[in-house]
Amino acid sequence: MGILRQIKRLQYIDYIIRRKATGSLETFAEKNRLSRSGLAVILQEMKEMGFPVKYSRQLNSYYYEEEGEMVKCLFVKEGEVLTRGEAANIGNQTENLCFSKVAVFEICENS
């Protein structure tokens, strides 16, 4: 499987998890045209990469234990990542910035 196809599959898995619309492991695997064991491997790898994936029997869905989503791009251009010092110098404009776990600031979509 090509890397682009794998990334798109991971983006779709992330999207379904954020919506809490996965269903059981079997249902979730069917939605992704994967075997149960294949999807279980992907979910385990996501956890190892830092995705806070959990399963709720009450919701009958996988979900993220913390609010967040997959990083939108895999390549960050030079100058897009702020140092802690640069971030501290932003001042009162911080309410318009969002921070991801990979230290990339961007203008919040809801501002």
N, C-alpha and C positions, 0 to 999 in steps of 0.2 A: 504494500500500500504506500502511495506517495505521501510525502510529508504534508503537502497542502491538504490532502484528504484527511489525514490524521488530525491536523489542526482544526479543520472545519468540524469534524466529529466531536472533538473536545469542546469547541465553542457551543455546539448544539447541546452536549451533555451539561455544560455549565448553565446554559439558558433554561433547560428543563428543571435542573436542580433549583435555580433561583426562583422559579415559578412554583416550586413544590408540587410539581405535576408528574413525578416519575412513576408512581405506582410501585408495585413490588419489584424485586430484582428481576424476576422473569418478565414482567411487563415492560420495565425499563430497557431490558436487553432487546426485546422485540422491537421497541420504538427505534432502536439504534441498529437493528439487523445484526445483532451480535449474539453469541451464546451467553448463557448466564456466567460461565467461568471467565469468558473474555471480558465481559463488562466488570466483573468482580476485580479482575487484574487492573483494569483502567481506574476504577474507583480507589483501589489500594495505592496505585501510583500517584493519583491526585492527592491523596492524604499525605504521602511521602513528600510531595512538592509543596505542601503547606495549605492545601485546600481543606477547610474545616468541615468536611463532609460527614454527616450523621444520618441515621435512619430513624424515622418516627413510626412506630406501630400505630399510634393514634391517627396520624395523618396518612398512613400508608404511602409514605413518600420519603425520598432522600431530601435533605435540605442542608443549608450552610448554617453552622452553629453561630457564625458571626456574619454581619452584613458585609457584602462585597461581591466582586465578580472577577472573572478572568481578565488579565491585562489585555487591552484592546490591540496592542501591537507587540511584536517580538523584537523590534529594532528601535532603539531610542537614539535619535541624532545627538551629536555633540552639542552641548548647551541646553538641552531639554531637562537635564537632571540638575537640581539645585543642591548645593552643599548645605549643611546645617547653618553655617554662617549666613549664606545668602537668604535662606528661608527666614532666619531671625530678623534680617533687615527689611523684610516685606512690610512690616508694621501693621497698620489697621486694615490692610487689604486682605488679610488671611481669610475672612469670611467668604470671599469669592473663589478660594482655591480649594481643591480636593487633593487629598494625599492618598496614594496607593502604597501597598506594602513594598513596592520596588522603588520607592523614593522618587516617583515621578509626579510633579505637580501639574495640574491642569485646571482651567476654569471650570467650575462646577456647572453641570447642565441645569440644575434647578435654581441658579442665581439670576 
